[in-house]
């Protein structure tokens, strides 16, 4: 399992529209938001969606003013090789660095 956490800057008054647009992407969940518009978002691997493509798409959501990567975890499930079970197009940069 691969998961990243982001802090997105949005205008607080656009929270509802931002969350609706963000959670439309596979594997994306919105969590708490500060009063000044810092929204915590997690992105998990999703079937048929490369995480890198999802991260780029999140930057393009109109309500998102800025994005900061806060955390990244690249896990290997029991019995899986870190890179061999995914098509080349879906390998994450952290998995490639391990090979």
BELTA-V916122 format. One line per field, one symbol per residue. ss: DSSP state (A for helix, B for strand, O for the rest). phi: phi as a letter, one per 20 degrees, with the letter a starting at -180 (. if undefined). psi: psi as a letter, one per 30 degrees, with the letter a starting at -180 (. if undefined). Layout:
ss->???
phi->???
psi->???
This chain:
ss->OBBBBBBBBBOAAAAAAAAAAAOOOOOBBBBBBOOOOBBBBBBBOBOOBOAAAAAAAAAOOOOBBBBBBBBBBBOOOOOOOOOOOOOAAAOOAAAAAAO
phi->.dbcccddecfgfdgfffffffffefnecdcfcefenedecdcdgcgmcfgffffffffefgfeeaccfdbccdddfgneefcfedfgfdfegfffffe
psi->kkklkljkklkefgeeeeeeeeffkkgkkkblklfggjkkkkklkkkgjkeeeeeeeeffkefjelkkkekkkjlklkfkkffffklefgkleeeeff.
